[in-house]
Amino acid sequence: MNRYTAEHFAGDTLHDRIARAVCEAECLPRKEFHEAWESAKRIRRQMRGGEVWELAAGHGLLSAILLILDDSSPSATCIDIKRPPSQERVLAALQNHWPRLQGRIGFEESRLEEAQVPTGSLIASVHACGELTDRVLDLAIRQRTRVAVLPCCHDLRRCDTGALAPWMDGPLAVDATRAARLQHAGFRVQTALIPAEITPKNRLLLGWPETPARISEPQTRT
């Protein structure tokens, strides 16, 4: 997305206004924007308020959109092993149009297991590859926080299929097992889809902690 593609977002909708701001940064692929937008709007229909913690955050675009959509969230913290060189450029472009974002989005270079997430927060992650999605769910279960993930890159050798692979597509078996795991841990679960033309890895999993955990604390994966 760049100054030349901005003309494709000429409307006055919030979607187009955010897209034009991202175009000013001139560093993100269109697919990344659409994945973040479609995920964020579905998350905010169901989950409002609370600190946002975006894991495997990349540029942190999901965090910014979540704050734009719901100003009642006081802040967002982006966690990734390394900050992308263009992350600050994306944030600056968005802050230019939404000054209220200034000082509210932080970035920490660390392993996601080290995130100090308070209860009542919202953990979110778009396309945390393979087992990273399971680590996001580990943290949400341990901290008893709301969680929203859009999984991708399902590693059938390392991810749990729940013995369902003979009955269904392997990646679907992994995601179905993840949903069942959240339920078993005392979470209310909801599933949704973002448009398949944006990405074939389009299953959005949402969870709310409702009861104390019924399983032992998950071990940190290595």
C-alpha positions as CSV (number, residue, x, y, z in Angstrom):
1,M,0.0,0.0,0.0
2,N,1.4,3.4,-1.1
3,R,0.5,6.8,-2.4
4,Y,-0.6,5.3,-5.7
5,T,-2.9,2.7,-4.2
6,A,-4.6,5.3,-1.9
7,E,-7.0,6.1,-4.8
8,H,-8.6,2.7,-4.3
9,F,-9.8,3.9,-0.8
10,A,-11.5,7.1,-1.8
11,G,-14.6,6.8,0.3
12,D,-15.4,8.4,3.7
13,T,-15.8,5.2,5.6
14,L,-13.6,4.5,8.6
15,H,-12.2,1.5,6.6
16,D,-11.1,3.8,3.8
17,R,-9.8,6.5,6.1
18,I,-7.5,4.0,7.9
19,A,-6.5,2.5,4.6
20,R,-5.4,5.9,3.3
21,A,-3.4,6.5,6.4
22,V,-1.6,3.2,6.0
23,C,-0.9,4.1,2.4
24,E,1.0,7.1,3.6
25,A,3.4,4.9,5.5
26,E,4.2,3.1,2.2
27,C,5.5,-0.1,3.8
28,L,2.6,-2.6,4.3
29,P,1.1,-5.1,1.9
30,R,-2.6,-4.7,1.3
31,K,-3.3,-8.2,2.7
32,E,-1.9,-7.3,6.1
33,F,-4.2,-4.3,6.3
34,H,-7.3,-6.2,5.3
35,E,-6.5,-9.1,7.8
36,A,-6.1,-6.6,10.6
37,W,-9.3,-4.6,9.7
38,E,-11.5,-7.6,9.2
39,S,-10.3,-9.2,12.5
40,A,-10.5,-6.0,14.5
41,K,-14.0,-5.1,13.6
42,R,-15.3,-8.6,14.4
43,I,-13.4,-8.6,17.7
44,R,-14.8,-5.2,18.7
45,R,-18.4,-6.3,18.0
46,Q,-18.0,-8.8,20.8
47,M,-15.2,-7.5,23.1
48,R,-15.0,-3.9,24.3
49,G,-12.7,-2.1,26.7
50,G,-9.7,-3.3,28.6
51,E,-6.0,-3.0,27.9
52,V,-5.1,-4.5,24.5
53,W,-2.1,-6.8,24.3
54,E,-1.2,-7.8,20.7
55,L,1.1,-10.8,20.6
56,A,3.3,-11.6,17.6
57,A,2.3,-8.1,16.8
58,G,4.5,-7.2,13.8
59,H,3.7,-3.6,12.9
60,G,1.0,-3.4,15.6
61,L,-1.7,-2.4,13.1
62,L,-4.3,-4.6,14.8
63,S,-3.7,-2.7,18.1
64,A,-4.1,0.7,16.5
65,I,-7.4,-0.3,14.7
66,L,-8.7,-1.8,18.0
67,L,-8.1,1.5,19.8
68,I,-9.6,3.5,16.9
69,L,-12.7,1.3,17.0
70,D,-13.1,1.5,20.8
71,D,-11.6,4.4,22.6
72,S,-12.6,3.0,26.0
73,S,-9.5,0.8,25.8
74,P,-6.9,2.9,27.6
75,S,-3.8,1.5,25.9
76,A,-2.3,-1.2,23.7
77,T,1.0,-3.1,24.2
78,C,2.6,-4.8,21.2
79,I,4.8,-7.8,21.9
80,D,7.2,-9.4,19.3
81,I,10.6,-10.8,19.4
82,K,11.8,-8.0,17.1
83,R,10.3,-4.6,16.2
84,P,9.9,-4.2,12.4
85,P,12.0,-1.3,11.1
86,S,8.9,0.3,9.7
87,Q,6.6,-0.1,12.8
88,E,7.2,3.5,13.9
89,R,6.4,4.8,10.4
90,V,3.0,3.0,10.4
91,L,2.2,4.3,13.9
92,A,3.2,7.8,13.0
93,A,0.9,7.8,9.9
94,L,-2.0,6.7,12.0
95,Q,-1.3,9.1,14.8
96,N,-1.3,11.9,12.3
97,H,-4.9,11.2,11.6
98,W,-5.9,10.0,15.1
99,P,-3.9,12.1,17.5
100,R,-5.6,10.4,20.4
101,L,-3.4,7.4,19.7
102,Q,-0.3,9.2,20.8
103,G,1.3,7.7,23.9
104,R,-1.2,4.9,24.1
105,I,0.6,2.2,22.0
106,G,3.8,0.7,23.2
107,F,6.1,-1.9,21.8
108,E,8.1,-4.5,23.7
109,E,10.8,-6.7,22.1
110,S,10.4,-10.0,24.1
111,R,9.0,-13.5,24.0
112,L,5.2,-13.5,24.3
113,E,5.4,-15.8,27.4
114,E,7.1,-12.9,29.2
115,A,4.2,-10.5,28.8
116,Q,2.8,-9.3,32.1
117,V,-0.9,-9.2,31.1
118,P,-3.4,-8.0,33.7
119,T,-6.7,-9.7,34.3
120,G,-9.4,-7.9,32.4
121,S,-7.2,-7.3,29.3
122,L,-7.8,-8.4,25.8
123,I,-5.1,-10.6,24.2
124,A,-5.2,-10.6,20.4
125,S,-3.1,-12.0,17.7
126,V,-3.5,-12.2,13.9
127,H,-1.6,-15.0,12.1
128,A,0.7,-16.1,14.9
129,C,2.4,-18.9,13.0
130,G,2.0,-22.5,14.0
131,E,2.5,-23.2,17.7
132,L,2.7,-19.4,18.4
133,T,-1.1,-19.4,18.4
134,D,-1.1,-22.1,21.1
135,R,1.3,-20.0,23.2
136,V,-1.1,-17.1,22.9
137,L,-3.9,-19.3,24.2
138,D,-1.6,-20.6,26.9
139,L,-1.1,-17.1,28.2
140,A,-4.8,-16.2,28.0
141,I,-5.7,-19.3,30.0
142,R,-3.0,-18.7,32.6
143,Q,-4.0,-15.0,33.0
144,R,-7.7,-15.6,32.7
145,T,-8.1,-12.9,30.0
146,R,-10.3,-12.5,26.9
147,V,-8.5,-13.7,23.8
148,A,-9.0,-13.4,20.0
149,V,-6.8,-15.3,17.6
150,L,-6.7,-15.8,13.8
151,P,-4.4,-18.8,13.4
152,C,-2.2,-19.7,10.4
153,C,0.6,-22.0,9.3
154,H,-0.7,-25.0,11.1
155,D,2.1,-27.4,11.9
156,L,0.5,-30.8,12.0
157,R,3.6,-32.4,13.5
158,R,3.6,-30.1,16.5
159,C,0.1,-28.7,16.9
160,D,-2.6,-30.8,18.6
161,T,-5.2,-32.2,16.2
162,G,-7.2,-33.8,19.0
163,A,-7.2,-37.1,17.1
164,L,-9.6,-35.5,14.7
165,A,-7.4,-35.4,11.6
166,P,-8.8,-38.7,10.1
167,W,-12.2,-37.0,10.1
168,M,-11.4,-33.5,8.9
169,D,-8.8,-31.3,7.3
170,G,-5.7,-31.2,9.5
171,P,-5.7,-27.4,10.1
172,L,-9.4,-27.4,10.9
173,A,-8.8,-30.3,13.4
174,V,-6.1,-28.1,15.1
175,D,-8.4,-25.1,15.4
176,A,-11.4,-27.2,16.5
177,T,-9.1,-28.7,19.2
178,R,-8.1,-25.2,20.2
179,A,-11.7,-24.2,20.6
180,A,-12.4,-27.3,22.7
181,R,-9.4,-26.6,24.9
182,L,-10.6,-23.1,25.7
183,Q,-14.0,-24.5,26.6
184,H,-12.4,-27.1,28.8
185,A,-10.4,-24.3,30.6
186,G,-13.7,-22.5,31.5
187,F,-13.9,-20.1,28.6
188,R,-17.0,-19.2,26.6
189,V,-16.1,-19.6,23.0
190,Q,-17.3,-18.0,19.8
191,T,-16.1,-18.6,16.3
192,A,-16.2,-16.4,13.2
193,L,-14.8,-16.1,9.7
194,I,-13.1,-13.3,7.9
195,P,-13.6,-13.2,4.1
196,A,-11.7,-16.1,2.4
197,E,-10.7,-13.9,-0.5
198,I,-8.5,-12.0,2.0
199,T,-6.8,-15.1,3.4
200,P,-7.7,-18.9,3.3
201,K,-6.5,-18.9,7.0
202,N,-9.6,-17.1,8.0
203,R,-10.9,-18.8,11.2
204,L,-11.3,-16.3,14.1
205,L,-11.5,-17.8,17.6
206,L,-12.8,-15.7,20.5
207,G,-12.8,-16.7,24.1
208,W,-14.0,-15.2,27.4
209,P,-13.0,-16.6,30.8
210,E,-16.1,-17.5,32.8
211,T,-15.1,-20.0,35.4
212,P,-11.9,-21.0,37.2
213,A,-9.6,-23.2,35.2
214,R,-10.5,-26.9,35.2
215,I,-7.1,-28.0,34.0
216,S,-3.6,-27.6,35.3
217,E,-1.6,-24.6,34.2
218,P,-0.2,-25.3,30.7
219,Q,3.5,-25.8,30.4
220,T,5.5,-23.2,28.4
221,R,6.4,-24.7,25.1
222,T,10.0,-24.5,23.9
